[in-house]
Amino acid sequence: MNTLLEHLTGLHTLTDDVIAMDFLMKQLDEAIDSHEKITNYIERK
């Protein structure tokens, strides 16, 4: 799978660590957005 991603993106040094970090950063971004939405909802009540 990594080889496929490397060729599709043109990055030949893509490692499992980079893929994992990218995934975690996206998950963190989603968690922050969800937290903000919940906080805003609670503040409005």
N, C-alpha and C positions, 0 to 999 in steps of 0.2 A: 504493500500500500504506500509506503513512504517513497519508493522509487517512482510510482505513478505520480504522486504529488510533486515530487522534485521535478519531474519532466514537465508537468502541466504548468507549474509556476516558474520554471526556469531556474530554480534554486537547486543546485546540486549538493549543497552542504546541509540540507534540511535534516535535522536529527529528531529523534523521539522527544528529546527534552524541549526542543523548540515547539514542536507540535503540542506537547502537553502544556507548556507555558501559555501558548496562544489560546488553547481551550480554557484554561483556568482564568485567564484575563477576561475572556468573553463571559464566563460564568460569574465572575466577580462583578462585571459591569451590569449584568442582568439582576444580580442580587441587590446592588446599590439602587438601581431603578425601582425595583419592587419595594425596597425599604422606603424610598422617597414617596412612592404612591401611597403606601400604607400610612406613613406619617402624615401626609397631607390630608388623607381621608379622616384620620382620627382628630386632627386639629380642627377640621371643619365641623365636627359633631359637637 
